[in-house]
Amino acid sequence: MKAVLTRMNPNFNPNLGIDFQLEKLKPLVGGTITGLVRTSEPAIHEGYFDDEFFGFTITTPNGKKYTLILMSDDEGVGPVNFKLTEEKNT
């Protein structure tokens, strides 16, 4: 599965709301989901989250790997937010 940005607002402003979030996600365009992650596993984000969340590992065509954690409120009625981190090569 590839993450592909299909349409961009012609009035794009990276400092406003959704446009700001889309700008943060740009490094993932053309990438492939290569794994699934959850925050309760200590090897992923030791003690960073009180609640458990899930997400994806995405590998871009240039070989960089990112972890995208999807976050929302417990009821699932609020807007989804995310935490995107680039994995360091080891």
Backbone atoms as SQL, in Angstrom:
CREATE TABLE atoms (id INTEGER PRIMARY KEY, chain TEXT, resi INTEGER, resn TEXT, atom TEXT, x REAL, y REAL, z REAL);
INSERT INTO atoms VALUES
  (1, 'A', 1, 'MET', 'N', 0.841, -1.157, 0.000),
  (2, 'A', 1, 'MET', 'CA', 0.000, 0.000, 0.000),
  (3, 'A', 1, 'MET', 'C', 0.896, 1.234, 0.000),
  (4, 'A', 2, 'LYS', 'N', 0.641, 2.156, -0.900),
  (5, 'A', 2, 'LYS', 'CA', 1.440, 3.370, -0.979),
  (6, 'A', 2, 'LYS', 'C', 0.631, 4.565, -0.514),
  (7, 'A', 3, 'ALA', 'N', 1.305, 5.480, 0.173),
  (8, 'A', 3, 'ALA', 'CA', 0.678, 6.740, 0.581),
  (9, 'A', 3, 'ALA', 'C', 0.883, 7.728, -0.548),
  (10, 'A', 4, 'VAL', 'N', -0.211, 8.182, -1.150),
  (11, 'A', 4, 'VAL', 'CA', -0.108, 9.077, -2.295),
  (12, 'A', 4, 'VAL', 'C', -0.987, 10.300, -2.056),
  (13, 'A', 5, 'LEU', 'N', -0.411, 11.478, -2.167),
  (14, 'A', 5, 'LEU', 'CA', -1.169, 12.717, -2.081),
  (15, 'A', 5, 'LEU', 'C', -1.790, 12.951, -3.442),
  (16, 'A', 6, 'THR', 'N', -3.119, 12.885, -3.518),
  (17, 'A', 6, 'THR', 'CA', -3.778, 12.931, -4.811),
  (18, 'A', 6, 'THR', 'C', -4.213, 14.323, -5.240),
  (19, 'A', 7, 'ARG', 'N', -4.401, 15.223, -4.270),
  (20, 'A', 7, 'ARG', 'CA', -4.905, 16.539, -4.627),
  (21, 'A', 7, 'ARG', 'C', -4.381, 17.560, -3.624),
  (22, 'A', 8, 'MET', 'N', -3.984, 18.712, -4.076),
  (23, 'A', 8, 'MET', 'CA', -3.492, 19.760, -3.180),
  (24, 'A', 8, 'MET', 'C', -4.281, 21.031, -3.444),
  (25, 'A', 9, 'ASN', 'N', -4.695, 21.679, -2.393),
  (26, 'A', 9, 'ASN', 'CA', -5.429, 22.934, -2.486),
  (27, 'A', 9, 'ASN', 'C', -4.543, 23.979, -3.175),
  (28, 'A', 10, 'PRO', 'N', -5.047, 24.668, -4.206),
  (29, 'A', 10, 'PRO', 'CA', -4.230, 25.685, -4.887),
  (30, 'A', 10, 'PRO', 'C', -3.871, 26.863, -3.976),
  (31, 'A', 11, 'ASN', 'N', -4.621, 27.043, -2.891),
  (32, 'A', 11, 'ASN', 'CA', -4.346, 28.114, -1.926),
  (33, 'A', 11, 'ASN', 'C', -3.591, 27.577, -0.719),
  (34, 'A', 12, 'PHE', 'N', -2.804, 26.533, -0.923),
  (35, 'A', 12, 'PHE', 'CA', -2.066, 25.863, 0.149),
  (36, 'A', 12, 'PHE', 'C', -1.259, 26.852, 0.979),
  (37, 'A', 13, 'ASN', 'N', -1.425, 26.786, 2.303),
  (38, 'A', 13, 'ASN', 'CA', -0.667, 27.623, 3.232),
  (39, 'A', 13, 'ASN', 'C', -0.159, 26.718, 4.352),
  (40, 'A', 14, 'PRO', 'N', 1.153, 26.408, 4.398),
  (41, 'A', 14, 'PRO', 'CA', 1.685, 25.451, 5.375),
  (42, 'A', 14, 'PRO', 'C', 1.580, 25.914, 6.824),
  (43, 'A', 15, 'ASN', 'N', 1.096, 27.124, 7.052),
  (44, 'A', 15, 'ASN', 'CA', 0.971, 27.623, 8.418),
  (45, 'A', 15, 'ASN', 'C', -0.454, 27.525, 8.957),
  (46, 'A', 16, 'LEU', 'N', -1.388, 27.001, 8.192),
  (47, 'A', 16, 'LEU', 'CA', -2.781, 26.958, 8.609),
  (48, 'A', 16, 'LEU', 'C', -3.315, 25.534, 8.707),
  (49, 'A', 17, 'GLY', 'N', -3.910, 25.186, 9.832),
  (50, 'A', 17, 'GLY', 'CA', -4.687, 23.975, 10.062),
  (51, 'A', 17, 'GLY', 'C', -4.277, 22.737, 9.296),
  (52, 'A', 18, 'ILE', 'N', -5.162, 22.271, 8.452),
  (53, 'A', 18, 'ILE', 'CA', -4.954, 21.033, 7.704),
  (54, 'A', 18, 'ILE', 'C', -3.732, 21.139, 6.805),
  (55, 'A', 19, 'ASP', 'N', -3.511, 22.304, 6.203),
  (56, 'A', 19, 'ASP', 'CA', -2.331, 22.471, 5.350),
  (57, 'A', 19, 'ASP', 'C', -1.050, 22.240, 6.147),
  (58, 'A', 20, 'PHE', 'N', -1.034, 22.678, 7.406),
  (59, 'A', 20, 'PHE', 'CA', 0.122, 22.459, 8.282),
  (60, 'A', 20, 'PHE', 'C', 0.347, 20.967, 8.481),
  (61, 'A', 21, 'GLN', 'N', -0.736, 20.212, 8.724),
  (62, 'A', 21, 'GLN', 'CA', -0.619, 18.767, 8.915),
  (63, 'A', 21, 'GLN', 'C', -0.164, 18.070, 7.627),
  (64, 'A', 22, 'LEU', 'N', -0.711, 18.493, 6.489),
  (65, 'A', 22, 'LEU', 'CA', -0.304, 17.898, 5.206),
  (66, 'A', 22, 'LEU', 'C', 1.180, 18.139, 4.934),
  (67, 'A', 23, 'GLU', 'N', 1.667, 19.317, 5.292),
  (68, 'A', 23, 'GLU', 'CA', 3.085, 19.629, 5.092),
  (69, 'A', 23, 'GLU', 'C', 3.960, 18.667, 5.899),
  (70, 'A', 24, 'LYS', 'N', 3.540, 18.351, 7.126),
  (71, 'A', 24, 'LYS', 'CA', 4.300, 17.420, 7.962),
  (72, 'A', 24, 'LYS', 'C', 4.300, 16.006, 7.381),
  (73, 'A', 25, 'LEU', 'N', 3.252, 15.657, 6.631),
  (74, 'A', 25, 'LEU', 'CA', 3.149, 14.313, 6.052),
  (75, 'A', 25, 'LEU', 'C', 3.838, 14.177, 4.699),
  (76, 'A', 26, 'LYS', 'N', 4.271, 15.277, 4.095),
  (77, 'A', 26, 'LYS', 'CA', 4.875, 15.243, 2.754),
  (78, 'A', 26, 'LYS', 'C', 6.006, 14.225, 2.593),
  (79, 'A', 27, 'PRO', 'N', 6.876, 14.025, 3.606),
  (80, 'A', 27, 'PRO', 'CA', 7.963, 13.060, 3.408),
  (81, 'A', 27, 'PRO', 'C', 7.474, 11.637, 3.129),
  (82, 'A', 28, 'LEU', 'N', 6.200, 11.356, 3.417),
  (83, 'A', 28, 'LEU', 'CA', 5.678, 10.001, 3.229),
  (84, 'A', 28, 'LEU', 'C', 5.170, 9.728, 1.817),
  (85, 'A', 29, 'VAL', 'N', 5.003, 10.770, 1.020),
  (86, 'A', 29, 'VAL', 'CA', 4.459, 10.602, -0.327),
  (87, 'A', 29, 'VAL', 'C', 5.364, 9.680, -1.134),
  (88, 'A', 30, 'GLY', 'N', 4.779, 8.656, -1.717),
  (89, 'A', 30, 'GLY', 'CA', 5.529, 7.676, -2.498),
  (90, 'A', 30, 'GLY', 'C', 6.077, 6.545, -1.655),
  (91, 'A', 31, 'GLY', 'N', 5.889, 6.631, -0.333),
  (92, 'A', 31, 'GLY', 'CA', 6.384, 5.584, 0.560),
  (93, 'A', 31, 'GLY', 'C', 5.475, 4.364, 0.594),
  (94, 'A', 32, 'THR', 'N', 5.983, 3.313, 1.202),
  (95, 'A', 32, 'THR', 'CA', 5.254, 2.054, 1.327),
  (96, 'A', 32, 'THR', 'C', 5.132, 1.698, 2.795),
  (97, 'A', 33, 'ILE', 'N', 3.926, 1.270, 3.201),
  (98, 'A', 33, 'ILE', 'CA', 3.740, 0.791, 4.571),
  (99, 'A', 33, 'ILE', 'C', 4.463, -0.546, 4.677),
  (100, 'A', 34, 'THR', 'N', 5.444, -0.598, 5.582),
  (101, 'A', 34, 'THR', 'CA', 6.270, -1.803, 5.707),
  (102, 'A', 34, 'THR', 'C', 6.131, -2.474, 7.058),
  (103, 'A', 35, 'GLY', 'N', 5.325, -1.900, 7.945),
  (104, 'A', 35, 'GLY', 'CA', 5.132, -2.525, 9.248),
  (105, 'A', 35, 'GLY', 'C', 4.035, -1.846, 10.031),
  (106, 'A', 36, 'LEU', 'N', 3.605, -2.525, 11.091),
  (107, 'A', 36, 'LEU', 'CA', 2.606, -1.999, 12.000),
  (108, 'A', 36, 'LEU', 'C', 3.252, -1.822, 13.365),
  (109, 'A', 37, 'VAL', 'N', 2.884, -0.782, 14.087),
  (110, 'A', 37, 'VAL', 'CA', 3.478, -0.512, 15.403),
  (111, 'A', 37, 'VAL', 'C', 2.380, -0.205, 16.407),
  (112, 'A', 38, 'ARG', 'N', 2.718, -0.382, 17.680),
  (113, 'A', 38, 'ARG', 'CA', 1.832, 0.010, 18.776),
  (114, 'A', 38, 'ARG', 'C', 2.694, 0.631, 19.857),
  (115, 'A', 39, 'THR', 'N', 2.125, 1.559, 20.589),
  (116, 'A', 39, 'THR', 'CA', 2.924, 2.315, 21.536),
  (117, 'A', 39, 'THR', 'C', 3.176, 1.586, 22.844),
  (118, 'A', 40, 'SER', 'N', 2.506, 0.465, 23.075),
  (119, 'A', 40, 'SER', 'CA', 2.704, -0.225, 24.356),
  (120, 'A', 40, 'SER', 'C', 3.974, -1.060, 24.377),
  (121, 'A', 41, 'GLU', 'N', 4.581, -1.270, 23.226),
  (122, 'A', 41, 'GLU', 'CA', 5.819, -2.034, 23.191),
  (123, 'A', 41, 'GLU', 'C', 6.976, -1.116, 23.558),
  (124, 'A', 42, 'PRO', 'N', 7.715, -1.412, 24.631),
  (125, 'A', 42, 'PRO', 'CA', 8.774, -0.523, 25.110),
  (126, 'A', 42, 'PRO', 'C', 9.816, -0.158, 24.058),
  (127, 'A', 43, 'ALA', 'N', 10.052, -1.020, 23.083),
  (128, 'A', 43, 'ALA', 'CA', 11.089, -0.750, 22.083),
  (129, 'A', 43, 'ALA', 'C', 10.704, 0.392, 21.148),
  (130, 'A', 44, 'ILE', 'N', 9.423, 0.774, 21.095),
  (131, 'A', 44, 'ILE', 'CA', 8.995, 1.802, 20.151),
  (132, 'A', 44, 'ILE', 'C', 9.120, 3.198, 20.751),
  (133, 'A', 45, 'HIS', 'N', 8.436, 3.462, 21.832),
  (134, 'A', 45, 'HIS', 'CA', 8.443, 4.792, 22.453),
  (135, 'A', 45, 'HIS', 'C', 8.386, 4.606, 23.964),
  (136, 'A', 46, 'GLU', 'N', 9.477, 4.269, 24.569),
  (137, 'A', 46, 'GLU', 'CA', 9.495, 3.950, 25.993),
  (138, 'A', 46, 'GLU', 'C', 8.861, 5.037, 26.836),
  (139, 'A', 47, 'GLY', 'N', 7.715, 4.702, 27.444),
  (140, 'A', 47, 'GLY', 'CA', 7.062, 5.577, 28.387),
  (141, 'A', 47, 'GLY', 'C', 6.546, 6.888, 27.843),
  (142, 'A', 48, 'TYR', 'N', 6.536, 7.071, 26.533),
  (143, 'A', 48, 'TYR', 'CA', 6.133, 8.358, 25.980),
  (144, 'A', 48, 'TYR', 'C', 4.630, 8.583, 26.092),
  (145, 'A', 49, 'PHE', 'N', 3.831, 7.525, 25.939),
  (146, 'A', 49, 'PHE', 'CA', 2.385, 7.649, 25.929),
  (147, 'A', 49, 'PHE', 'C', 1.783, 6.990, 27.168),
  (148, 'A', 50, 'ASP', 'N', 0.743, 7.600, 27.753),
  (149, 'A', 50, 'ASP', 'CA', -0.002, 6.966, 28.824),
  (150, 'A', 50, 'ASP', 'C', -1.006, 5.975, 28.246),
  (151, 'A', 51, 'ASP', 'N', -1.640, 6.329, 27.133),
  (152, 'A', 51, 'ASP', 'CA', -2.600, 5.457, 26.466),
  (153, 'A', 51, 'ASP', 'C', -1.891, 4.693, 25.363),
  (154, 'A', 52, 'GLU', 'N', -2.547, 3.640, 24.895),
  (155, 'A', 52, 'GLU', 'CA', -1.970, 2.860, 23.811),
  (156, 'A', 52, 'GLU', 'C', -2.526, 3.352, 22.475),
  (157, 'A', 53, 'PHE', 'N', -1.639, 3.544, 21.513),
  (158, 'A', 53, 'PHE', 'CA', -2.014, 3.956, 20.169),
  (159, 'A', 53, 'PHE', 'C', -1.352, 3.021, 19.166),
  (160, 'A', 54, 'PHE', 'N', -1.755, 3.134, 17.906),
  (161, 'A', 54, 'PHE', 'CA', -1.189, 2.278, 16.874),
  (162, 'A', 54, 'PHE', 'C', -0.813, 3.117, 15.664),
  (163, 'A', 55, 'GLY', 'N', -0.075, 2.498, 14.761),
  (164, 'A', 55, 'GLY', 'CA', 0.328, 3.212, 13.560),
  (165, 'A', 55, 'GLY', 'C', 1.088, 2.317, 12.609),
  (166, 'A', 56, 'PHE', 'N', 1.921, 2.943, 11.801),
  (167, 'A', 56, 'PHE', 'CA', 2.600, 2.266, 10.707),
  (168, 'A', 56, 'PHE', 'C', 4.072, 2.635, 10.660),
  (169, 'A', 57, 'THR', 'N', 4.860, 1.747, 10.113),
  (170, 'A', 57, 'THR', 'CA', 6.212, 2.074, 9.684),
  (171, 'A', 57, 'THR', 'C', 6.124, 2.262, 8.179),
  (172, 'A', 58, 'ILE', 'N', 6.661, 3.363, 7.691),
  (173, 'A', 58, 'ILE', 'CA', 6.610, 3.684, 6.270),
  (174, 'A', 58, 'ILE', 'C', 8.035, 3.859, 5.775),
  (175, 'A', 59, 'THR', 'N', 8.359, 3.178, 4.682),
  (176, 'A', 59, 'THR', 'CA', 9.677, 3.291, 4.069),
  (177, 'A', 59, 'THR', 'C', 9.533, 4.062, 2.764),
  (178, 'A', 60, 'THR', 'N', 10.336, 5.126, 2.622),
  (179, 'A', 60, 'THR', 'CA', 10.261, 5.956, 1.432),
  (180, 'A', 60, 'THR', 'C', 11.191, 5.402, 0.352),
  (181, 'A', 61, 'PRO', 'N', 11.002, 5.836, -0.890),
  (182, 'A', 61, 'PRO', 'CA', 11.845, 5.327, -1.975),
  (183, 'A', 61, 'PRO', 'C', 13.347, 5.538, -1.746),
  (184, 'A', 62, 'ASN', 'N', 13.735, 6.564, -0.976),
  (185, 'A', 62, 'ASN', 'CA', 15.162, 6.801, -0.729),
  (186, 'A', 62, 'ASN', 'C', 15.683, 6.000, 0.465),
  (187, 'A', 63, 'GLY', 'N', 14.838, 5.106, 1.029),
  (188, 'A', 63, 'GLY', 'CA', 15.275, 4.223, 2.104),
  (189, 'A', 63, 'GLY', 'C', 15.040, 4.733, 3.514),
  (190, 'A', 64, 'LYS', 'N', 14.581, 5.964, 3.669),
  (191, 'A', 64, 'LYS', 'CA', 14.292, 6.473, 5.007),
  (192, 'A', 64, 'LYS', 'C', 13.061, 5.770, 5.559),
  (193, 'A', 65, 'LYS', 'N', 13.079, 5.542, 6.878),
  (194, 'A', 65, 'LYS', 'CA', 11.940, 4.910, 7.535),
  (195, 'A', 65, 'LYS', 'C', 11.330, 5.889, 8.524),
  (196, 'A', 66, 'TYR', 'N', 10.005, 5.926, 8.547),
  (197, 'A', 66, 'TYR', 'CA', 9.260, 6.792, 9.443),
  (198, 'A', 66, 'TYR', 'C', 8.266, 5.956, 10.232),
  (199, 'A', 67, 'THR', 'N', 7.992, 6.387, 11.464),
  (200, 'A', 67, 'THR', 'CA', 6.924, 5.797, 12.252),
  (201, 'A', 67, 'THR', 'C', 5.820, 6.832, 12.356),
  (202, 'A', 68, 'LEU', 'N', 4.617, 6.451, 11.962),
  (203, 'A', 68, 'LEU', 'CA', 3.451, 7.322, 12.018),
  (204, 'A', 68, 'LEU', 'C', 2.481, 6.722, 13.029),
  (205, 'A', 69, 'ILE', 'N', 2.300, 7.407, 14.167),
  (206, 'A', 69, 'ILE', 'CA', 1.380, 6.965, 15.210),
  (207, 'A', 69, 'ILE', 'C', 0.099, 7.775, 15.076),
  (208, 'A', 70, 'LEU', 'N', -1.049, 7.092, 14.979),
  (209, 'A', 70, 'LEU', 'CA', -2.346, 7.751, 14.883),
  (210, 'A', 70, 'LEU', 'C', -2.916, 7.904, 16.282),
  (211, 'A', 71, 'MET', 'N', -3.365, 9.098, 16.625),
  (212, 'A', 71, 'MET', 'CA', -3.872, 9.362, 17.970),
  (213, 'A', 71, 'MET', 'C', -5.254, 9.999, 17.886),
  (214, 'A', 72, 'SER', 'N', -6.141, 9.616, 18.810),
  (215, 'A', 72, 'SER', 'CA', -7.438, 10.267, 18.936),
  (216, 'A', 72, 'SER', 'C', -7.899, 10.119, 20.370),
  (217, 'A', 73, 'ASP', 'N', -9.039, 10.720, 20.687),
  (218, 'A', 73, 'ASP', 'CA', -9.563, 10.602, 22.036),
  (219, 'A', 73, 'ASP', 'C', -10.136, 9.196, 22.261),
  (220, 'A', 74, 'ASP', 'N', -10.386, 8.847, 23.525),
  (221, 'A', 74, 'ASP', 'CA', -10.864, 7.495, 23.859),
  (222, 'A', 74, 'ASP', 'C', -12.178, 7.140, 23.179),
  (223, 'A', 75, 'GLU', 'N', -13.043, 8.119, 22.992),
  (224, 'A', 75, 'GLU', 'CA', -14.343, 7.849, 22.371),
  (225, 'A', 75, 'GLU', 'C', -14.250, 7.744, 20.854),
  (226, 'A', 76, 'GLY', 'N', -13.173, 8.219, 20.300),
  (227, 'A', 76, 'GLY', 'CA', -13.002, 8.163, 18.854),
  (228, 'A', 76, 'GLY', 'C', -13.837, 9.175, 18.107),
  (229, 'A', 77, 'VAL', 'N', -14.311, 10.204, 18.792),
  (230, 'A', 77, 'VAL', 'CA', -15.151, 11.195, 18.126),
  (231, 'A', 77, 'VAL', 'C', -14.387, 12.476, 17.785),
  (232, 'A', 78, 'GLY', 'N', -13.235, 12.652, 18.387),
  (233, 'A', 78, 'GLY', 'CA', -12.436, 13.848, 18.113),
  (234, 'A', 78, 'GLY', 'C', -11.632, 13.664, 16.844),
  (235, 'A', 79, 'PRO', 'N', -11.052, 14.755, 16.355),
  (236, 'A', 79, 'PRO', 'CA', -10.214, 14.626, 15.159),
  (237, 'A', 79, 'PRO', 'C', -8.969, 13.792, 15.455),
  (238, 'A', 80, 'VAL', 'N', -8.540, 13.052, 14.472),
  (239, 'A', 80, 'VAL', 'CA', -7.341, 12.233, 14.626),
  (240, 'A', 80, 'VAL', 'C', -6.127, 13.132, 14.466),
  (241, 'A', 81, 'ASN', 'N', -5.166, 12.943, 15.336),
  (242, 'A', 81, 'ASN', 'CA', -3.897, 13.639, 15.223),
  (243, 'A', 81, 'ASN', 'C', -2.842, 12.570, 15.001),
  (244, 'A', 82, 'PHE', 'N', -1.616, 12.957, 14.783),
  (245, 'A', 82, 'PHE', 'CA', -0.579, 11.965, 14.543),
  (246, 'A', 82, 'PHE', 'C', 0.746, 12.449, 15.088),
  (247, 'A', 83, 'LYS', 'N', 1.638, 11.503, 15.275),
  (248, 'A', 83, 'LYS', 'CA', 3.030, 11.789, 15.644),
  (249, 'A', 83, 'LYS', 'C', 3.884, 11.095, 14.595),
  (250, 'A', 84, 'LEU', 'N', 4.698, 11.854, 13.895),
  (251, 'A', 84, 'LEU', 'CA', 5.567, 11.327, 12.848),
  (252, 'A', 84, 'LEU', 'C', 7.004, 11.473, 13.279),
  (253, 'A', 85, 'THR', 'N', 7.726, 10.362, 13.308),
  (254, 'A', 85, 'THR', 'CA', 9.144, 10.409, 13.652),
  (255, 'A', 85, 'THR', 'C', 9.946, 9.662, 12.594),
  (256, 'A', 86, 'GLU', 'N', 11.111, 10.208, 12.292),
  (257, 'A', 86, 'GLU', 'CA', 12.027, 9.530, 11.364),
  (258, 'A', 86, 'GLU', 'C', 12.884, 8.577, 12.182),
  (259, 'A', 87, 'GLU', 'N', 12.963, 7.341, 11.732),
  (260, 'A', 87, 'GLU', 'CA', 13.784, 6.360, 12.442),
  (261, 'A', 87, 'GLU', 'C', 15.241, 6.591, 12.099),
  (262, 'A', 88, 'LYS', 'N', 16.066, 6.512, 13.105),
  (263, 'A', 88, 'LYS', 'CA', 17.513, 6.690, 12.910),
  (264, 'A', 88, 'LYS', 'C', 18.120, 5.364, 12.458),
  (265, 'A', 89, 'ASN', 'N', 19.043, 5.433, 11.526),
  (266, 'A', 89, 'ASN', 'CA', 19.740, 4.243, 11.071),
  (267, 'A', 89, 'ASN', 'C', 20.641, 3.723, 12.181),
  (268, 'A', 90, 'THR', 'N', 20.591, 2.420, 12.390),
  (269, 'A', 90, 'THR', 'CA', 21.451, 1.821, 13.431),
  (270, 'A', 90, 'THR', 'C', 22.442, 0.865, 12.832);
